[in-house]
Amino acid sequence: MGRDILIEILKNMQVRMKTQDHSWHVTSNPIYVVYSKKEIVTTDDYSSDYTYYDHDNVYVIGKNLADLIDEIKEHGWEADCPLDLDIATEEELWDWMVEYREGGIDKHYVETVDVFEEAFLTEQGARDYIERRKHHDGTLHLFVASGCRNIEMQAIQDLLLNLDISSIKWLVEKSQDQEPEKGD
């Protein structure tokens, strides 16, 4: 990263840290954490949420009665199904599908958990990250944690808030070292 870009990023962070709105989260030394939502497989002892999964064709069938009906219709199995799709229960349809398919499908109990993605010193930095990544993962969300007992984070925040960024000697020297000589 070039000197000018680094200085610009640090200056923008400094301005954002000094001016960001803390009214929606009352915490000292905020750390803006981006999480995504992921489903993990568990047992019915830990979750009442589930997903129907097709192991043979490797895809998620769905999560409810409507999804099971869609699966039956999509594959043209209505004629083979002895149940009336308009009145059958989810459990009845699932039991029939397991028997009809002779296995290869499962009901996985799942729990949705937050997974750490990135941490930021400014809210805008976190929101920019979410905006850039939303096409990859639509479950990204922002959480504000407090660094009030994290002396390392407090030191970094205090440094950025109070530093005269343009007077950092090593940045100035680094820039001079990188400048091409005249005539090159």
N, CA, C and O of each residue as an XYZ file, in Angstrom:
736
protein
N       0.862     -1.177      0.000
C       0.000      0.000      0.000
C       0.899      1.228      0.000
O       1.821      1.333      0.809
N       0.629      2.140     -0.898
C       1.423      3.351     -1.007
C       1.165      4.326      0.134
O       0.126      4.286      0.793
N       2.124      5.188      0.343
C       2.062      6.163      1.437
C       0.814      7.037      1.354
O       0.120      7.235      2.352
N       0.534      7.554      0.167
C      -0.601      8.470      0.025
C      -1.922      7.767      0.342
O      -2.807      8.347      0.972
N      -2.046      6.516     -0.099
C      -3.272      5.756      0.188
C      -3.385      5.488      1.685
O      -4.458      5.648      2.267
N      -2.280      5.081      2.307
C      -2.277      4.812      3.746
C      -2.657      6.051      4.544
O      -3.482      5.979      5.455
N      -2.057      7.184      4.204
C      -2.381      8.426      4.914
C      -3.856      8.776      4.729
O      -4.518      9.183      5.684
N      -4.372      8.625      3.522
C      -5.789      8.931      3.254
C      -6.715      8.031      4.070
O      -7.698      8.500      4.644
N      -6.398      6.746      4.119
C      -7.223      5.803      4.902
C      -7.196      6.190      6.376
O      -8.243      6.247      7.021
N      -6.014      6.453      6.910
C      -5.899      6.818      8.327
C      -6.633      8.121      8.644
O      -7.296      8.231      9.675
N      -6.510      9.100      7.758
C      -7.212     10.368      7.977
C      -8.732     10.168      7.940
O      -9.454     10.725      8.767
N      -9.215      9.370      6.977
C     -10.657      9.089      6.908
C     -11.131      8.355      8.156
O     -12.199      8.660      8.688
N     -10.350      7.397      8.623
C     -10.715      6.675      9.848
C     -10.779      7.641     11.029
O     -11.693      7.575     11.851
N      -9.810      8.524     11.100
C      -9.765      9.470     12.200
C     -11.008     10.372     12.198
O     -11.629     10.581     13.240
N     -11.360     10.894     11.042
C     -12.546     11.749     10.937
C     -13.801     10.957     11.312
O     -14.640     11.443     12.070
N     -13.925      9.750     10.788
C     -15.099      8.919     11.094
C     -15.189      8.603     12.582
O     -16.270      8.657     13.167
N     -14.049      8.272     13.197
C     -14.060      7.939     14.624
C     -14.484      9.139     15.463
O     -15.152      8.984     16.485
N     -14.092     10.338     15.027
C     -14.437     11.543     15.786
C     -15.883     11.977     15.567
O     -16.462     12.645     16.423
N     -16.468     11.610     14.439
C     -17.794     12.150     14.098
C     -18.914     11.109     14.054
O     -20.075     11.481     13.881
N     -18.604      9.818     14.206
C     -19.661      8.818     14.059
C     -20.698      8.925     15.172
O     -20.397      9.309     16.303
N     -21.915      8.575     14.815
C     -23.079      8.672     15.699
C     -23.109      7.491     16.658
O     -23.144      6.336     16.233
N     -23.094      7.784     17.943
C     -23.142      6.726     18.954
C     -24.526      6.603     19.582
O     -24.690      5.892     20.574
N     -25.513      7.275     19.029
C     -26.833      7.305     19.676
C     -27.561      5.968     19.611
O     -28.379      5.681     20.485
N     -27.289      5.141     18.601
C     -28.003      3.868     18.497
C     -27.315      2.750     19.264
O     -27.881      1.666     19.411
N     -26.130      2.988     19.745
C     -25.437      2.023     20.607
C     -24.689      2.807     21.670
O     -23.841      3.644     21.361
N     -25.001      2.535     22.888
C     -24.353      3.250     23.976
C     -23.264      2.340     24.520
O     -23.516      1.474     25.358
N     -22.071      2.549     24.036
C     -20.939      1.753     24.497
C     -19.673      2.573     24.356
O     -19.555      3.422     23.471
N     -18.744      2.310     25.228
C     -17.463      3.007     25.105
C     -16.529      2.166     24.254
O     -16.634      0.940     24.226
N     -15.635      2.815     23.574
C     -14.658      2.166     22.710
C     -15.316      1.136     21.787
O     -14.999     -0.052     21.849
N     -16.240      1.603     20.924
C     -16.967      0.650     20.078
C     -16.060     -0.052     19.062
O     -15.154      0.545     18.482
N     -16.341     -1.333     18.876
C     -15.709     -2.145     17.843
C     -16.856     -2.654     16.992
O     -17.776     -3.293     17.503
N     -16.811     -2.381     15.721
C     -17.901     -2.742     14.813
C     -17.581     -4.099     14.191
O     -16.640     -4.233     13.409
N     -18.369     -5.083     14.546
C     -18.103     -6.462     14.144
C     -19.148     -6.898     13.122
O     -20.348     -6.720     13.329
N     -18.679     -7.465     12.026
C     -19.573     -7.999     10.995
C     -19.634     -9.516     11.158
O     -18.616    -10.205     11.218
N     -20.863    -10.001     11.228
C     -21.108    -11.438     11.332
C     -21.929    -11.884     10.129
O     -22.629    -11.088      9.503
N     -21.828    -13.157      9.825
C     -22.733    -13.773      8.859
C     -23.527    -14.836      9.604
O     -23.156    -15.254     10.700
N     -24.611    -15.260      8.999
C     -25.439    -16.326      9.572
C     -25.127    -17.619      8.834
O     -25.115    -17.654      7.604
N     -24.879    -18.659      9.578
C     -24.633    -19.977      9.002
C     -25.477    -20.994      9.754
O     -25.698    -20.877     10.959
N     -25.941    -21.992      9.016
C     -26.659    -23.091      9.647
C     -25.679    -24.200      9.955
O     -24.881    -24.592      9.103
N     -25.741    -24.708     11.183
C     -24.942    -25.862     11.547
C     -25.887    -27.005     11.878
O     -26.963    -26.791     12.438
N     -25.486    -28.199     11.536
C     -26.313    -29.372     11.807
C     -26.173    -29.731     13.276
O     -25.071    -29.747     13.823
N     -27.309    -30.022     13.910
C     -27.333    -30.377     15.321
C     -28.334    -31.525     15.497
O     -28.575    -32.276     14.552
N     -28.902    -31.668     16.652
C     -29.925    -32.692     16.879
C     -31.207    -32.003     17.312
O     -31.212    -30.810     17.615
N     -32.298    -32.769     17.337
C     -33.559    -32.171     17.759
C     -33.551    -31.821     19.246
O     -34.467    -31.154     19.728
N     -32.522    -32.266     19.980
C     -32.376    -31.853     21.381
C     -32.003    -30.377     21.491
O     -32.288    -29.734     22.501
N     -31.367    -29.842     20.450
C     -30.855    -28.482     20.495
C     -31.584    -27.510     19.579
O     -31.393    -26.297     19.674
N     -32.412    -28.035     18.700
C     -33.073    -27.140     17.747
C     -34.396    -27.718     17.290
O     -34.552    -28.931     17.158
N     -35.342    -26.831     17.052
C     -36.611    -27.260     16.466
C     -36.660    -26.889     14.981
O     -37.619    -27.218     14.283
N     -35.624    -26.207     14.513
C     -35.543    -25.814     13.106
C     -34.853    -26.935     12.331
O     -33.958    -27.598     12.856
N     -35.264    -27.139     11.107
C     -34.700    -28.228     10.321
C     -34.709    -27.878      8.842
O     -35.373    -26.945      8.393
N     -33.943    -28.668      8.112
C     -33.859    -28.540      6.661
C     -33.950    -29.930      6.068
O     -33.318    -30.866      6.557
N     -34.744    -30.063      5.007
C     -34.806    -31.320      4.265
C     -33.684    -31.292      3.232
O     -33.528    -30.315      2.499
N     -32.915    -32.359      3.182
C     -31.719    -32.377      2.348
C     -31.686    -33.616      1.468
O     -31.953    -34.724      1.933
N     -31.362    -33.427      0.210
C     -31.234    -34.519     -0.749
C     -29.749    -34.850     -0.909
O     -29.002    -34.101     -1.539
N     -29.333    -35.977     -0.333
C     -27.920    -36.372     -0.407
C     -27.538    -36.895     -1.788
O     -26.412    -36.699     -2.245
N     -28.482    -37.560     -2.446
C     -28.172    -38.133     -3.759
C     -27.835    -37.051     -4.776
O     -26.907    -37.206     -5.571
N     -28.583    -35.964     -4.752
C     -28.385    -34.894     -5.730
C     -27.723    -33.652     -5.127
O     -27.526    -32.653     -5.819
N     -27.393    -33.716     -3.877
C     -26.666    -32.683     -3.135
C     -27.319    -31.301     -3.240
O     -26.771    -30.382     -3.848
N     -28.490    -31.181     -2.639
C     -29.125    -29.867     -2.544
C     -30.135    -29.854     -1.404
O     -30.576    -30.898     -0.923
N     -30.484    -28.652     -0.991
C     -31.485    -28.467      0.059
C     -32.857    -28.509     -0.584
O     -33.136    -27.767     -1.526
N     -33.712    -29.382     -0.071
C     -35.076    -29.477     -0.578
C     -35.908    -28.310     -0.052
O     -36.664    -27.689     -0.799
N     -35.765    -28.025      1.217
C     -36.512    -26.924      1.806
C     -36.677    -27.084      3.297
O     -35.974    -27.865      3.939
N     -37.635    -26.318      3.847
C     -37.806    -26.269      5.295
C     -39.244    -26.455      5.758
O     -39.510    -26.385      6.958
N     -40.188    -26.691      4.834
C     -41.579    -26.744      5.286
C     -42.452    -27.538      4.309
O     -41.968    -28.062      3.306
N     -43.734    -27.613      4.622
C     -44.692    -28.369      3.818
C     -44.719    -27.869      2.371
O     -44.715    -28.672      1.438
N     -44.744    -26.574      2.187
C     -44.794    -26.016      0.827
C     -43.572    -26.445      0.013
O     -43.689    -26.722     -1.180
N     -42.401    -26.503      0.652
C     -41.193    -26.930     -0.046
C     -41.274    -28.401     -0.450
O     -40.816    -28.774     -1.530
N     -41.853    -29.232      0.410
C     -42.017    -30.652      0.070
C     -42.974    -30.820     -1.108
O     -42.720    -31.612     -2.015
N     -44.068    -30.075     -1.085
C     -45.034    -30.129     -2.195
C     -44.372    -29.673     -3.492
O     -44.559    -30.288     -4.541
N     -43.590    -28.580     -3.413
C     -42.868    -28.098     -4.596
C     -41.915    -29.166     -5.134
O     -41.806    -29.343     -6.347
N     -41.234    -29.869     -4.249
C     -40.306    -30.916     -4.655
C     -41.039    -32.041     -5.385
O     -40.576    -32.530     -6.415
N     -42.182    -32.444     -4.843
C     -42.982    -33.508     -5.461
C     -43.452    -33.072     -6.851
O     -43.365    -33.839     -7.809
N     -43.945    -31.843     -6.953
C     -44.442    -31.345     -8.246
C     -43.307    -31.151     -9.245
O     -43.454    -31.461    -10.428
N     -42.190    -30.644     -8.773
C     -41.049    -30.380     -9.657
C     -40.547    -31.667    -10.322
O     -40.090    -31.650    -11.465
N     -40.638    -32.768     -9.598
C     -40.154    -34.046    -10.131
C     -41.269    -34.905    -10.743
O     -41.025    -36.023    -11.197
N     -42.498    -34.364    -10.749
C     -43.607    -35.084    -11.362
C     -44.035    -36.333    -10.607
O     -44.459    -37.316    -11.215
N     -43.924    -36.297     -9.291
C     -44.257    -37.461     -8.470
C     -45.707    -37.455     -7.987
O     -46.101    -38.349     -7.238
N     -46.510    -36.470     -8.396
C     -47.902    -36.381     -7.899
C     -48.672    -37.665     -8.169
O     -49.416    -38.128     -7.304
N     -48.508    -38.251     -9.359
C     -49.259    -39.464     -9.722
C     -48.857    -40.643     -8.841
O     -49.667    -41.531     -8.577
N     -47.609    -40.650     -8.389
C     -47.131    -41.751     -7.538
C     -47.505    -41.561     -6.069
O     -47.524    -42.522     -5.299
N     -47.798    -40.334     -5.690
C     -48.080    -40.023     -4.290
C     -49.534    -40.377     -3.963
O     -50.453    -39.848     -4.588
N     -49.748    -41.273     -2.981
C     -51.112    -41.652     -2.617
C     -51.821    -40.603     -1.758
O     -53.004    -40.744     -1.452
N     -51.109    -39.570     -1.378
C     -51.668    -38.545     -0.493
C     -52.234    -37.382     -1.294
O     -51.734    -37.051     -2.368
N     -53.275    -36.772     -0.763
C     -53.839    -35.564     -1.359
C     -52.955    -34.396     -0.925
O     -52.921    -34.059      0.259
N     -52.248    -33.782     -1.853
C     -51.307    -32.714     -1.525
C     -51.986    -31.507     -0.884
O     -51.329    -30.712     -0.212
N     -53.288    -31.365     -1.084
C     -54.004    -30.222     -0.509
C     -54.295    -30.402      0.977
O     -54.506    -29.420      1.688
N     -54.308    -31.643      1.450
C     -54.655    -31.857      2.869
C     -53.595    -32.645      3.641
O     -53.701    -32.773      4.861
N     -52.590    -33.167      2.969
C     -51.553    -33.954      3.639
C     -50.749    -33.071      4.590
O     -50.555    -31.880      4.346
N     -50.293    -33.674      5.664
C     -49.446    -32.942      6.607
C     -47.994    -33.031      6.154
O     -47.635    -33.861      5.319
N     -47.193    -32.183      6.706
C     -45.770    -32.186      6.393
C     -45.147    -33.531      6.764
O     -44.368    -34.090      5.992
N     -45.486    -34.042      7.928
C     -44.934    -35.327      8.376
C     -45.347    -36.471      7.444
O     -44.532    -37.340      7.132
N     -46.607    -36.474      7.001
C     -47.074    -37.518      6.080
C     -46.314    -37.463      4.752
O     -45.879    -38.491      4.232
N     -46.160    -36.264      4.217
C     -45.440    -36.122      2.948
C     -43.976    -36.539      3.093
O     -43.427    -37.227      2.233
N     -43.366    -36.119      4.174
C     -41.970    -36.477      4.393
C     -41.815    -37.997      4.491
O     -40.934    -38.570      3.850
N     -42.657    -38.647      5.282
C     -42.588    -40.109      5.422
C     -42.757    -40.787      4.065
O     -42.044    -41.742      3.756
N     -43.700    -40.298      3.252
C     -43.903    -40.886      1.926
C     -42.673    -40.688      1.046
O     -42.252    -41.610      0.347
N     -42.091    -39.476      1.079
C     -40.921    -39.197      0.244
C     -39.738    -40.085      0.616
O     -39.024    -40.567     -0.263
N     -39.525    -40.303      1.917
C     -38.416    -41.151      2.355
C     -38.616    -42.573      1.827
O     -37.677    -43.196      1.332
N     -39.836    -43.073      1.935
C     -40.141    -44.422      1.444
C     -40.052    -44.481     -0.083
O     -39.467    -45.411     -0.638
N     -40.631    -43.491     -0.757
C     -40.650    -43.455     -2.221
C     -39.241    -43.371     -2.789
O     -38.906    -44.055     -3.756
N     -38.431    -42.536     -2.186
C     -37.063    -42.323     -2.678
C     -36.112    -43.417     -2.216
O     -34.986    -43.503     -2.705
N     -36.547    -44.251     -1.284
C     -35.719    -45.320     -0.713
C     -34.421    -44.761     -0.136
O     -33.328    -45.255     -0.411
N     -34.576    -43.732      0.660
C     -33.417    -43.100      1.285
C     -32.845    -42.009      0.407
O     -33.472    -41.565     -0.555
N     -31.649    -41.590      0.754
C     -30.988    -40.544     -0.012
C     -31.428    -39.141      0.370
O     -30.880    -38.154     -0.120
N     -32.428    -39.057      1.254
C     -32.860    -37.748      1.735
C     -32.927    -37.813      3.254
O     -33.209    -38.861      3.835
N     -32.668    -36.695      3.874
C     -32.651    -36.627      5.332
C     -33.282    -35.340      5.818
O     -33.392    -34.348      5.097
N     -33.685    -35.402      7.058
C     -34.172    -34.216      7.763
C     -33.065    -33.855      8.750
O     -32.836    -34.567      9.728
N     -32.387    -32.751      8.485
C     -31.294    -32.302      9.345
C     -31.809    -31.212     10.275
O     -32.347    -30.202      9.821
N     -31.645    -31.417     11.560
C     -31.946    -30.348     12.508
C     -30.790    -29.370     12.469
O     -29.626    -29.768     12.511
N     -31.109    -28.109     12.388
C     -30.088    -27.078     12.228
C     -30.302    -25.956     13.228
O     -31.416    -25.702     13.688
N     -29.234    -25.313     13.538
C     -29.253    -24.121     14.379
C     -28.537    -23.030     13.599
O     -27.469    -23.268     13.035
N     -29.107    -21.855     13.562
C     -28.465    -20.736     12.878
C     -27.591    -20.001     13.879
O     -28.051    -19.576     14.939
N     -26.327    -19.862     13.523
C     -25.371    -19.213     14.419
C     -24.706    -18.049     13.704
O     -24.640    -18.004     12.476
N     -24.217    -17.111     14.499
C     -23.438    -16.000     13.970
C     -21.992    -16.449     13.822
O     -21.434    -17.084     14.717
N     -21.391    -16.114     12.686
C     -19.993    -16.439     12.421
C     -19.242    -15.136     12.202
O     -19.634    -14.316     11.372
N     -18.168    -14.951     12.945
C     -17.354    -13.746     12.822
C     -16.800    -13.635     11.404
O     -16.290    -14.606     10.846
N     -16.909    -12.431     10.829
C     -16.341    -12.159      9.503
C     -15.167    -11.183      9.609
O     -14.041    -11.515      9.237
N     -15.437     -9.975     10.121
C     -14.411     -8.928     10.212
C     -14.745     -7.980     11.357
O     -15.890     -7.919     11.805
N     -13.747     -7.242     11.827
C     -13.938     -6.206     12.847
C     -13.390     -4.883     12.310
O     -12.412     -4.858     11.564
N     -14.040     -3.785     12.705
C     -13.686     -2.461     12.198
C     -13.677     -1.451     13.327
O     -14.347     -1.629     14.345
N     -12.913     -0.396     13.137
C     -12.870      0.683     14.122
C     -13.932      1.735     13.856
O     -14.221      2.558     14.725
N     -14.520      1.718     12.652
C     -15.573      2.686     12.357
C     -16.815      1.964     11.834
O     -16.728      0.930     11.171
N     -17.953      2.535     12.151
C     -19.219      1.988     11.663
C     -19.262      2.030     10.135
O     -19.715      1.078      9.500
N     -18.795      3.123      9.551
C     -18.830      3.254      8.102
C     -17.942      2.213      7.431
O     -18.298      1.675      6.382
N     -16.791      1.927      8.030
C     -15.919      0.890      7.493
C     -16.636     -0.459      7.454
O     -16.519     -1.201      6.479
N     -17.379     -0.774      8.518
C     -18.141     -2.028      8.576
C     -19.265     -2.026      7.550
O     -19.485     -3.024      6.864
N     -19.970     -0.919      7.446
C     -21.083     -0.838      6.483
C     -20.569     -0.913      5.036
O     -21.213     -1.518      4.180
N     -19.428     -0.306      4.771
C     -18.830     -0.400      3.432
C     -18.477     -1.849      3.105
O     -18.690     -2.308      1.983
N     -17.938     -2.564      4.087
C     -17.596     -3.971      3.892
C     -18.849     -4.795      3.564
O     -18.846     -5.610      2.642
N     -19.913     -4.567      4.333
C     -21.169     -5.286      4.090
C     -21.678     -4.994      2.685
O     -22.127     -5.902      1.987
N     -21.612     -3.758      2.274
C     -22.077     -3.371      0.936
C     -21.256     -4.071     -0.157
O     -21.809     -4.554     -1.145
N     -19.943     -4.120      0.031
C     -19.084     -4.782     -0.960
C     -19.314     -6.287     -1.012
O     -19.145     -6.896     -2.069
N     -19.692     -6.892      0.097
C     -19.807     -8.351      0.183
C     -21.236     -8.873      0.090
O     -21.440    -10.087      0.103
N     -22.228     -7.996     -0.002
C     -23.612     -8.461      0.087
C     -24.000     -9.406     -1.040
O     -24.897    -10.228     -0.855
N     -23.361     -9.319     -2.199
C     -23.685    -10.243     -3.285
C     -23.117    -11.637     -3.019
O     -23.577    -12.611     -3.616
N     -22.123    -11.747     -2.133
C     -21.577    -13.053     -1.758
C     -22.357    -13.676     -0.612
O     -22.538    -14.892     -0.553
N     -22.812    -12.832      0.290
C     -23.477    -13.342      1.487
C     -24.504    -12.325      1.966
O     -24.155    -11.282      2.518
N     -25.763    -12.643      1.747
C     -26.836    -11.734      2.136
C     -27.172    -11.763      3.614
O     -28.079    -11.058      4.057
N     -26.444    -12.580      4.392
C     -26.752    -12.669      5.818
C     -25.852    -11.789      6.674
O     -25.945    -11.829      7.901
N     -24.985    -10.997      6.054
C     -24.071    -10.162      6.823
C     -24.843     -9.142      7.646
O     -25.789     -8.521      7.160
N     -24.430     -8.977      8.892
C     -25.067     -7.984      9.754
C     -24.041     -7.410     10.719
O     -23.000     -8.012     10.985
N     -24.359     -6.243     11.228
C     -23.446     -5.468     12.057
C     -23.805     -5.610     13.525
O     -24.976     -5.542     13.900
N     -22.796     -5.805     14.343
C     -22.945     -5.868     15.784
C     -21.913     -4.922     16.374
O     -20.779     -4.856     15.898
N     -22.301     -4.196     17.401
C     -21.356     -3.301     18.050
C     -20.937     -3.908     19.374
O     -21.759     -4.140     20.262
N     -19.647     -4.161     19.488
C     -19.087     -4.689     20.732
C     -18.355     -3.554     21.436
O     -18.029     -2.536     20.825
N     -18.106     -3.739     22.704
C     -17.393     -2.725     23.460
C     -15.972     -3.178     23.724
O     -15.722     -4.312     24.134
N     -15.057     -2.272     23.482
C     -13.659     -2.533     23.795
C     -13.267     -1.890     25.110
O     -12.091     -1.604     25.337
N     -14.250     -1.659     25.986
C     -13.986     -0.889     27.210
C     -13.003     -1.583     28.150
O     -12.387     -0.911     28.978
N     -12.836     -2.881     28.055
C     -11.869     -3.582     28.902
C     -10.682     -4.119     28.090
O      -9.867     -4.886     28.603
N     -10.596     -3.715     26.839
C      -9.538     -4.174     25.949
C      -8.523     -3.047     25.806
O      -8.699     -2.143     24.988
N      -7.468     -3.105     26.601
C      -6.523     -1.975     26.619
C      -5.764     -1.841     25.303
O      -5.367     -0.733     24.940
N      -5.554     -2.929     24.587
C      -4.876     -2.839     23.289
C      -5.746     -2.072     22.289
O      -5.251     -1.203     21.572
N      -7.042     -2.396     22.245
C      -7.941     -1.704     21.323
C      -8.093     -0.240     21.729
O      -8.139      0.641     20.871
N      -8.170      0.022     23.026
C      -8.260      1.405     23.492
C      -7.032      2.199     23.078
O      -7.142      3.360     22.683
N      -5.868      1.579     23.167
C      -4.628      2.268     22.788
C      -4.641      2.615     21.302
O      -4.255      3.719     20.919
N      -5.082      1.679     20.466
C      -5.149      1.940     19.020
C      -6.158      3.044     18.722
O      -5.888      3.942     17.924
N      -7.324      2.974     19.368
C      -8.347      3.994     19.138
C      -7.857      5.366     19.594
O      -8.023      6.352     18.877
N      -7.257      5.434     20.776
C      -6.733      6.713     21.275
C      -5.638      7.259     20.365
O      -5.587      8.459     20.095
N      -4.774      6.383     19.898
C      -3.713      6.798     18.989
C      -4.299      7.401     17.720
O      -3.884      8.483     17.304
N      -5.254      6.720     17.099
C      -5.854      7.223     15.866
C      -6.631      8.512     16.088
O      -6.637      9.391     15.226
N      -7.274      8.627     17.213
C      -8.057      9.837     17.488
C      -7.173     11.064     17.712
O      -7.575     12.182     17.391
N      -5.987     10.864     18.253
C      -5.164     12.001     18.680
C      -3.910     12.235     17.858
O      -3.191     13.201     18.110
N      -3.629     11.399     16.902
C      -2.401     11.472     16.136
C      -2.501     12.488     15.003
O      -3.522     12.582     14.321
N      -1.416     13.248     14.815
C      -1.307     14.106     13.635
C      -0.712     13.228     12.541
O       0.507     13.095     12.425
N      -1.578     12.643     11.756
C      -1.197     11.608     10.792
C      -0.189     12.117      9.768
O       0.724     11.386      9.384
N      -0.342     13.343      9.330
C       0.552     13.857      8.281
C       1.967     14.120      8.792
O       2.867     14.404      8.002
N       2.169     14.029     10.107
C       3.517     14.292     10.633
C       4.239     13.010     11.046
O       5.283     13.081     11.696
N       3.713     11.850     10.687
C       4.363     10.590     11.051
C       5.643     10.460     10.224
O       5.595     10.338      9.000
N       6.780     10.487     10.908
C       8.079     10.545     10.253
C       8.312      9.371      9.303
O       8.758      9.581      8.175
N       8.024      8.157      9.725
C       8.326      7.000      8.874
C       7.480      6.988      7.608
O       7.904      6.449      6.586
N       6.276      7.583      7.663
C       5.472      7.663      6.450
C       6.092      8.637      5.453
O       6.127      8.385      4.249
N       6.581      9.760      5.988
C       7.219     10.756      5.130
C       8.495     10.184      4.526
O       8.754     10.347      3.334
N       9.302      9.505      5.366
C      10.545      8.906      4.877
C      10.266      7.800      3.871
O      10.956      7.707      2.856
N       9.286      6.974      4.126
C       8.929      5.885      3.222
C       8.528      6.445      1.861
O       8.875      5.891      0.818
N       7.796      7.544      1.891
C       7.352      8.159      0.649
C       8.550      8.660     -0.154
O       8.601      8.494     -1.373
N       9.499      9.265      0.527
C      10.676      9.783     -0.163
C      11.517      8.648     -0.738
O      12.110      8.789     -1.808
N      11.568      7.503     -0.013
C      12.321      6.350     -0.505
C      11.678      5.763     -1.752
O      12.377      5.207     -2.600
N      10.372      5.873     -1.881
C       9.655      5.263     -2.991
C       9.584      6.148     -4.223
O       9.256      5.672     -5.310
N       9.885      7.425     -4.068
C       9.793      8.328     -5.207
C      10.905      8.011     -6.213
O      12.068      7.880     -5.831
N      10.549      7.887     -7.490
C      11.589      7.605     -8.503
C      12.516      8.804     -8.651
O      12.117      9.958     -8.494
N      13.751      8.486     -8.954
C      14.720      9.583     -9.145
C      14.420     10.286    -10.465
O      13.866      9.690    -11.389
N      14.791     11.551    -10.536
C      14.609     12.324    -11.757
C      15.410     11.699    -12.876
O      16.552     11.291    -12.666
N      14.838     11.617    -14.050
C      15.523     11.079    -15.204
C      15.296      9.603    -15.426
O      15.712      9.066    -16.452
N      14.635      8.923    -14.477
C      14.345      7.481    -14.654
C      13.190      7.258    -15.595
O      12.817      6.114    -15.853
